[in-house]
Amino acid sequence: MSDKQQVLALLHRNEPREARKLCAAVCARDPTDAEAWFLLGGICGQLGDYKEAESCCRRVLAMAPGMAVVHYNLGVALLNQGRTKEAVGSFEEALKLKPDFAEAHHDLANALQLENRIDAAEASYATAIAIRPSFAEAHNNLGRLLQGQGKLPAAIHCFRHAVASRPDNAVLHFNLGNALWEHRLFEEALGSYRMAIRINAGFTEAHRNLASVLLALGRRDEAFLTYQAAVRGNPDSADLHMALADFFYTGGRLDEAVRECEAVLRLDSGAVQAYRRLAGICYERGEAALAAEYYGRLAGFPHEDGARIQLATILPLIVPDKKAVDTLRDSQSRSMDALLDEDLQVADPVRELAYTNFFLAYHGRNDRELQTKLARLYLRACPSLTYTAAHCRQPEQRIRRAKIRVGFLSRFFRNHSIGRTSKGLIALFSRDLFEVFVIFLDAPRDETGQFIERHADRSIVLPADLATARERIAEQELDILFYQDIGMDSFTSLLAMARLAPVQCASFGHPVTSGIPTIDYYISTEDWEPPDADQHYSEKLIRLRNVASVAYYYKPEVPASLKGRSYFGLNEEDHIYLCPQTLFKFHPDLDDVLSGILRADPRAVIVLIEGVHKPWGEQLRTRFRATIPDQWERILFLPQQRGGDFINLIAVADVMLDTVHFCGFNTTLEAFAVGTPVVTLPGRFMRGRHTASFYKRLGIADCVAHTSEEYIDIAVRFGTDPDYRSQIGSRILAASDAIWEDITVVREFERCFSELFPGGGG
């Protein structure tokens, strides 16, 4: 057997390293043996030594320049080294010598795609397929290219051909499933994913996507069984345990999500995604110290600067006492200053920066400096956030349209305070002057979301990928982009750092400045803002005139028949002081007010609503034990109230207590709908002045306090004097029509947007 035959035998036995040694010896003995150099180049390519493979190909071509396959092999070696332009040249040389070389057309298409020559790449894939109709890889790659362009029917056609050519290939079935899913052909997608799993039972992503489609179809139980079966079949798969953890997390089953994350870490102690999920779960539960511990561990891994930012900005959901407010803020400021001096890099901001500075707004302080500093930190660590849409780069060349294009964007366009305060504005904007776009981060599923979708001129649902989401918004060529609630959702905050419209505005959905340089204006009202309000915003402050709020608000629905106090476990003889705000609104300054009420009225019972997660209430009760030691047991926590029960509870209370520094909005309007008085103490900032603004519109000053002592006195009078309570309640009901469905709000927004985008609409 000759040396070359021995080389081929070694390759047949899958011993490429031994084959390489023997072949190199042959080449050394006879440097003119082109066949041996050709063989050695192929072996080097197989072993991933593309530099040496290139060298071998060039030696062969120096001796035999007319060999198309060698030009092709050289192109492959160059392509794998990232030298795409040279690779294109080599593939083209191969095709000059052999025009029907299907593999060369295919790999030329791969190189052209990397060069962003999309049309040429598409043509090359098509040529490869025309030469060899059963070329599964070419069908697959053409399908992926078309899918990336949004040409889903054509992509699906390609993937079907790929599967028909290689029905035993799980990846091809998976890719077909992905395109079918994106095209909302859910049942067909299920079949493709199931086939991929049948071929490869350990195909984690296929299990994950199968479950995701089942979830999209509302078949949550089947999705759970899918994950469960996958984990049973692959108990040592950290990826599957992580997928199950994510499933539990999205379903609100946090204890089970924690259990699965812990299983992941037992299998893979370096699983950063498990640490990240655990940190997030603890943060949402209000367990800030434990969240900080997990972020600290995560920050110890390479390339986890996002965890360092989250660790620096983490805040407790329930502030333990008054002194802690400034201590926490000072610590956050110093931590961000230190990070701003470092060269941080965040590659995946959606994953790494999942939580905003949300709780800062509840401290009762001016947040402008800290918010601005945080935005600087994000932009420095992730410069790609400064994306600019093409139509914003040269605004003087914008297309003149008959109407101004306004986009409303939120994750919470559903049965949520944001959806309720936004839907009327979206529905009633003048269609003579404006074209109204609604941008959903989640598909509209409930009645409020569907109402908003129906009343938009155009609506889109953004993908979860930040870069693609920005491109989708940019494609709309909006004139004004109106963010309802920057700071409530991380994805929205990250989007807001891009320039996606010539004019970008924020408003009170999260009533605090964004600190983001690309947000030009903050829209508020004259009555909401104190005299020094301009100092509170990094944006230019716009004040709407002669309106009680920035919401066209439909009157809340009141149950036809109200249940009595006993339904809620409350006693008829008690004086019920209801404060149904979410628990992170309870600033330590409110504790003195609650204590004063309990001391002044021996029959007082203060009623709160439990938090979404158990630790919220536990931490607040712990604080009350310290700050109201002799009366805290008269503070009653009721379970979360659903549907009409919430407004029913407000109706059976004697008086509702507004939280200080960050007052109610939706809850105040629900109280007015049933005539329950709300005692309020306007704060230094807009977020503490909404209720007072409503009372001004109603012409009622009796419920608005100027000091904590006056707040206590007003509340106790309502609690103990039923005649007075009834009198004020009747006045509220009689005057409340001035608040519902105020078309002036819509007209003011139209005036504002027309002024912010001069020359628009023609």
N, C-alpha and C positions, 0 to 999 in steps of 0.2 A: 504494500500500500504506500503510495507516494505521500509526501508531507502534506500536500494540499488536500488529499483524500482524508488524511488523519485529522486535519483542521475541520473538514466538513463533518467527520464522524463525531468529533468533540462537540460541535455545535448541535448535532442531532441528539447527543446525550445531555444537552443543556449545561455544557461546561464552557461558557464563553471566555472566561479568564484564561483557562489553559489553552483554548484555541487561539487566543490573542498572542500568548507567548510563543507558540509554535509558528504562527503566521509571521510574527515580527522577525523570527529567526530566518525564515525563508526570504523575507524582503532584504534582510541584512546581507545574506549570501549573494543575492542577485538583485541589486537595486533597479534593474531594468525589467523586472517581472511585473508587468502592468496588472496581470490577473491577480497576483498575490497582494499587491497594493490595494486593488479593488476590494478583495476579500477582507483585508485588514481594516479598511475604512468602514466597511459594513459592520464588522465586529465592534469597533470603537463606538460607532453610533448606537449599537445595541446596548453597550455598557454606559452610555451617557457621556462619553468623552468626545464631545462634539468638536473641540479644537483639534484633536488629533485626527478625527474623521475628516475634517476640512483639509488638513495637510495631506492625508492620503489621497483624497479626491483630486487635489491640485496636482499631485505627482502623476496620477493616471492620465489626467487631461493633458499634461505636458507631453505625454507619450502618445495618447490616442484621443485627440480633441473631439472626435466625432461620435463619442459614446453618449447618447441621450440619457441613459440611466445614471451615468456618473455626474452629469450636470444636475440631474434631479437629486442625487444623494448629496451633492455639494449644497444645493438649495436647502435641503432638510437640515444639514449641519449648521448652516448660517442662520436659518430660522430659529433653531433651538438656542442659538447664542444671542437672539434678539436683534440680529442684523437684517431687518426685514427688507430694506431697500435692495441690498445685495442679493438676498434670497430671491426676490422677484426677478432680478436679472438672470440668475441661474435657472430658475424654472422656465423662463421665457426662452433661454438657449436650448433647454431640453425639448421644448415644444416646437422650436424651429426644426429640430432634427427628427422629431417624432410627434406630429400634430395630434395623433389619436392616443396620446399617453394620458390616460384618465387620471392616474395618481398625480401627475404633474399639474394638470388643470386644477385638481382638488387642492393641492398644497399651495399652488399659486393663489387660489381664492383665499386660503387661510392667511397668507402673507398680505394680500391686498386689503383684507378686512382689518388687519392690524395697522395698516397704513391709512385706515379710514377711507379707503376708496371703495365704498359700499356697492355702488352700481357695477363696477368692474368685477368685484368679488362675486356678486350674485350671478353675473354672466359666466364666470369661470366655473362656479359650481354647476350651473345648468349645462355647460358643455361637458363636464365630467360625467354627468348623469346621462346625457344624450349618447355618449360613447359607450357607457356601461350602465344600463337601466337598473341593474340590481346593486349598484354601488351604495350600500346602506349608509356608510359614513358621510358620503357627499349629500345624500338626502337629509340626513340628520343635521349636518352643519348648515345647509341652506335653510332648513327649517328654523334653526336657532337664529340665523341672521334675519329672516323675515319676521320672526316673533319679536326680536328686538326693535324692529321698525313698526310694530303694531299691526302687521299684516297677518292676523291670526288665521283666517281661513286658508290662505296659501301655506302658512307654516304647518298647520294641521295636515294638509294634503301631503307635504313633504315627510312629516313624521310617520304618517300611515304607510308611505312607500318604504321608509326605512325599516319599520316593524315587519312589513311583509317580506322584506329581503332577509332580515335577521330576526325571526320570531323568538329565538332563544336568548336575545340580548335584553337584560333587565333595564339597562340604562335607556335604551330606545323607547321601551314602553313608558318609562318614567317621564321622559321628555315629552312624549305624546300626551301623557296625563297632565303635565304642567300647562301645555298650550290649550288643551280642552278646558281645564279649570279656568284659565285666564279668559277664555271665550265664554265662560259661564255654561258650558256643557257638562254640568256636574255629574250626571249619571254615567256618561261615557268616560269621564275622568276617573271615576271610581273603578271602572272596569280595567283601565290601563294601569292604575296603581296596584290593583289586586294581582294583575298578571306579573308586574315587576316583582312583587313580593313572592309570588308562586315560584318564580325562577330563582330569586335570591332572597331567602327568608330573613337574612340579616341586613337588608337594605333599609337603613334607618330613615333616610329621607323619604322613601316611598311610604313607610309606615306613618311618618309624621304628616305627609301631605294627604294621604288617605284619610287620616283622622281630621285634618283641617277641612277637607271638602265635606265630610260628614257633619262637622260643626256648622259649616256654611248652610247646609241643608236643614239645620235644626235637629239633627239626629245625634244628640250629645251622648246618649247611652251607647250607641253603636261606636262612636268615636272612642269612648272610654274602653269598650271591649277590645277595640283594635289595638290600643296602646297596651292594654293588659296582656293580650295574647302575644304581642311582640316582645314584651319584657319577659313573659314566661318562657318563650322560645329562646331568648337571648338574655338570660339573667345577668350576665357579666358585661352587658353593653352599657357603658356609661352614657352614651349618646341617647339610647332609648329611655333610660331613667330620667335624663334631662328633659327629653320631650314630654314624658309623663308629668314631670314637675311643672313644665310650662302649661300643660293642659290643666292641671289642678289650679295653678295660679290664675289663669284667665277665667276659670269657673268660680273663683273666690274661695276655693278650698285650700286655705293657706297652710293649715297644719299638715295636710297631705303633701303639699308642694315642698314644705320644709323636709319632710321625711324622705322624699325622693331626691332632693338636693344632697342630703346627708348620705344617701346610698351612692350617689355619683361620686362624692368625695372619698368614700371608702374604696371605690374602684379606681379612682384617679385623683390623687391629692392635689394635682395641678390643674384641675378643671376650673378655670377662671369664671366660666359662665355660671357655675353653681354658686361660687362665692358672690358673684354679682346679683344673682337672683335672691340669695339669702339676705344680702344687704338691703335690697329693695323691699323685700317682704317685711323685714324688721322696721324699716323706715316708715312704711305705710301703716304698720300696726302702732306706730308711735314709740317704738323701742329704739330711740335714737342712739343710746350708748351701745347697744348690741349691733346696730347697723354700722356704727363707726368702727366697731371691732372687725366686722367683716370687710368693710372698705379698707381698713388698715392692712389686713392680710392680703387683699387683692392688690393694694398698692405696692406690695413687696415683689410682685411679679414684673418681669420686663414688659415694657410698652403698655403700662397701665396708668398713664398719667391722668386719664379720666377719673379713676378711682381717687387719685390724690385731690382732684378738684372737688369731687363729691364729698370727700372727707373734710375738706377745708370749709365747706359751706353747709354742712349738715346742721339742722336745728331741731330741737325738741318740739314735738307737736303741742304738748302742754308745758307752758313755762312754769317752773316750780315756784317762783316768787318774784316780787318786783325787782329786786336787785339783779336777778339773773338776766333780765332783758338787756341791760346795757353791757353786762359782762359777756353775754353771748355775741352781741353785735361787735364789740371791740375785738373779741377773739377771731370772729370771721374776717373782719377787716384786716387784721394783722396777717392772718393765714393767706389771704388773697394777695396781699402786698408781697409776701415771700415768694409765692408762686409766680407772680408777674416778673420777678427777677430771674426766673429759671427758663430754660429752653424746653418747654413742654410740647408734646406732640400727641394729639388725639386723632387717631385714624378713622374711628367709627363713632361719631358723636351721638348717634341715635342709641347705640348700645351702651356707650361708656358714660354718657351724660343724661341718664334717664330721669333725673329728678331736678326740678327747678328750685329756686329760692322762695318757694311758695309761702312758707310760714313767716317770712320776714315781715309781710304786710300786716300781720296781726300784733305787732309790737307797739303800735301807737307812736312811731317815730318817723322822721323824714327819711325815706329809703333811697333817695336819688343817688347819693354817693355810692352806697353799696351795690345798687343795681347797675350803675354805670361801670363800676369796677369789675363786677362779675361778667358783664358783656365784653369788656376789654380782655378779660382772662380767656373767655371762650374763643374769641376771635384770634387771639395770639396763639392759642394751642391748636386751633383748627382753622387755618386761613381759608380753606375751601368754603367755609360758611359765607364768605363775601361774594358769592355768585351774583352776577348781574345779568338779567334778561336782555336779550338782544334789542328789544324795542325801547329799553331804558338807556342804552349806551349813547344813542344820538336822538334825544327827545325832540330836537328841532325837525327831525325828518319823520315824525310819527304820522301815521295815516289819519287824515281828517275824517271823522265820522259824524253822522247826524246826532248820535247820542253818546254820552259819557258812559264808559264801561266801568261798573263798580262791582268788585268782588267782595263778598262776605265770607269769612273763613273761620271755622271753629271745629273742634272735635265734639262739641256738646250741642249740636243742632238736633236735639231730641227732647224727651220729657225731662228737662233739666232747667235750672234757673236761666241758663244762657239761651236755650231754645225758647223758653217762654218770653224772655225779654227781647228776642230778636225777630220772632216770626211776623209780628205785625208790621214792623219796619220793612222787612223784605217784601211782604205782600203788597204794600201800599205805595212804594216808591213810584214816582211818576214815570210811566213808560214812554211819555213824550220826550223826556229829557235824558232818561237813563236806561241802560241795558243792565239788568241785574243778574249777576253770576253768583251762585252759591257753591262754595268749595267745602265738601265734607271730608273729614279725616276718617270717618267710619260710615259705612253705608246706612242710609236712613231706614229704620225698621219700625219705629213706633209712630203713633198718630202725629205727633209734633214734627218729627223729621219728615214725614211724608207730606204734611201741610207745607213745610218750607220748600221741599223739592217741587211740589206742584206749582208754587207761586213764583218760582225762579224762571227767568227767561232761559237760563242754561245752568245746569248743575254738573259737577264732576265729583267723583270720589277719588281721593288721592291714594296712590300706592304707598306701601310702608317704607319704600326706599326713598331716602331724602333727596338724592340727586334726581331721580325720576320724577318725584313729586314737584320739585322746583321747575323742571322742564315742562310738566303738565300745566302748571300755573302760567309759566312764561308763554306757552302756546296760545293762551287766551288773550294776550296783549291787552291786559287791563290798564285802565287809566288810573283808577284808585283801588287800592287793596285795603280793606277794612278788617283788621284783626279784632275780634270781639273780646278776647280773653288771654292776652299774652301773659304767660307765667303760670297758668293753670295746667298746662300740658307741655312737656319738654319738646315734643316734635314741632309744635306750633312756634315755640320760642326759637328753635333752630331755623325754621323757615323764615322767621321775621328778621334774621340777620342777613338775609339776601335782599337784593334790590329786584323785586318782581313786578313793580309798577312805579311809574313816575311819582305818584303820591301814595304814601303808606301811613295809615292811621291806626291808633289803638283806642280802646274805650274801656268802660267800667266793668266788663265781665270779670276781670281780676283788677280791682280798682287801685292800682299803684303804677307808677312809671315803669316802663320796660327797661330803661337804661340803654337801649339798643340804638346805635347811631343811624340805622336805616329806617327807623320809625320817625316820621316827620312831625306828626301831630297827635295830640291826645285830646279826645273829644269828651267834654264834660258839660256842665250847665252853670249859669250864673249863680243860681241858688245853692248849688253844691259846694262851690269853691270859696274858701276864705280869702281875705285881701292879699295874702302873701303866696297865693297858690302857685304862681309861676316858678317859684323856687323849689317846688316839689317835683318838677318834671324835667326829664332830659329832652322831651319833645316840646314843641311849641304848643301851648295850651289854647284850645278853642272852646269858648263858652257858648253853648246854645242859649237862646234868649226866650224868656217867658214860658218856660216849661218846668214841670216838677221833676222830670227825669229824662234820660235819653232813650226810654223805652215806650213804644206804642203798646200799651198793656191791655190785654183783654181781661174783663172782669173774671176773677176766679169762680169756678163752679162750686156751689155750696150744696151739700147733700140735701135731698128733698126732705128727709126726716133725720133729725139729729139724735144721736145716742146720748144718754145721760152720763153723769160722772162715774157712776158705778161701773160702766163698761170699761173705763180706764183704771179701775181700782182706786178711785178718788172718793173722799168723803164729802157729803153735801154740806156739812157744817164747817169744813175748813175753808180758809181764804186761799184761793189758788192763784199763785203768782207764777205764771208760765214763762219760761225762757227757752224756747225750742230751737235755738241756734245750734249749729254744729259746734262741738266742744272746743275746737281749737280757736274759736272766737272769744273764749273766756279769758280775757286778760286779767292778771292778778289785781288790777285796780278795781275790777268788778266785785271782788270778794268783800271789800269794805261795804259796798252798797248792799249786797245780799245780807251781810251780817246786820247792818242797820235796819233793814226791813224785818228780819226775824226778831230782833230785839224790840222793835216798836209795835209789832203785831203778834201777840202770843198765839193766835190761831193761824198764823201764816204757814203755808207749806209752799216751798219753792220747787217747781216741777221742771226738770230737764229731760232731754232725750238722750238715751245711751248713744255712744259713738258707733261708727261702722265696725270698729274692732274693739274687743274687750279691754285692752290696755288703756284706751283713751279715757273711759270712765274711771278705771281704777286709779289712774294717775291724777285725775281731777279730784276724786274723793280723797286721795292722800293729801293733796294740797289743802282742801277744805278742812281736813282734820287739824292741820297746822294753823290755818288762818282764821277759821271759825270754830274753835274747839268746843264751844259750849252749845252751838246750835246746828252743827253740820248735819246731824241726823234728821233734821227737818227739811233737808234737801233731798227730794225724791227723784230717782232716775227711772223713767218709763222706757219700755222697748221702742225701737224704731217703729214709726207709724206709717202705714201704707195707704195709698189711695185717698179716699175721702176722710179717713180717720184722722189725718193730720189737721185738716181745717176744722174738723169736728172737735178735736181737742182744744184748739184755739177758742172755739165758740163757747165751751163750757168753763173756760178760765175766767176768773174775775178781772184779771189785768195781765197784759203781756209786758215783759221787761225786755227792752232793747239792750244788746251788748254795747259796751263802751269801746271807743276807738275804731271799731269796725262793726257797724250796725247792720240791721236787717234791711232787706229790700223786698224780695218775694214774700217773706214771712209777714212783713208789715202790711203789704197789700192784701194778703190773705186775712189778716186780722181786721182790716178795714171792711172787707167784704161781709164779715159777720158782726161788725160793730163792736169788736173788743178793743178797748183803749190800749195803746202802746206807749209806755213811758220811755222817753229818749233823752240822752244827754249829748248834744252835738259835739264832735271832736275837733281837733286841730286840722284834720285832713278830710278830703272828700269822702273817703270810705266810712267816716263816722257821721255823715250829715244827710244821708238819704231820707231818713224818716222825718227829720225836721223840715226838709224841703216839701215832702208830701203834706205835712200839717200846714205849712204856709199856704199851699194851694187850696186846702180845705178851709182856711180861715180859722183854724183852731190852734190856740197857743197854750191851752191848759195842760197839755201833756209834755211840753218841751221844758226840760230843766236847764239851769245854767250852772249848777254846782251839784256835787254828789249828795249834799244834804238835802237840796231841793228835790232831787230825784227820789230820794227815800220818802220824803213827805208826800209827793204826788202819788207814788206807788201805794203807800199805806192808805191814803184817802180813798183811792179806787178799791183797795182790798177790803176796807172796813165800812164804806158808805155806799150801799147798793143804789140809793136814789141818785147820787152824784154819778155813779158809774153808768146807770141807765141813761141819764141826761146826756152825758158826753157820748155814749155809744149811739144814741139816736142822732146826735148832731153829725157824727162821723158818717153814719149811713145816709143821712139826708144830703150831705155835701160830697159824697165820694164819687158821684158821676163826673166831677171835675177832673178826676184822675184817670178813669178808664177811657181807653181808645181816644186819646188826645191827638187829633190830626196835626196839631201844631208841631208836635215832635217830628213827624215825617217832613213837614214843610221846612222846618229848621235844618234838618239834615240835607235836604235838597239845596237849600240856600248855601249851606256850609260847603258841600261838595262842589257846587258850581263855582264858588269863590276859590276853593283850593285848586281847582283845575281850570283856570281861566282859558277861554277860547275853546273849551270842550263843547261838544254837542253842535258842531258845525264847522 
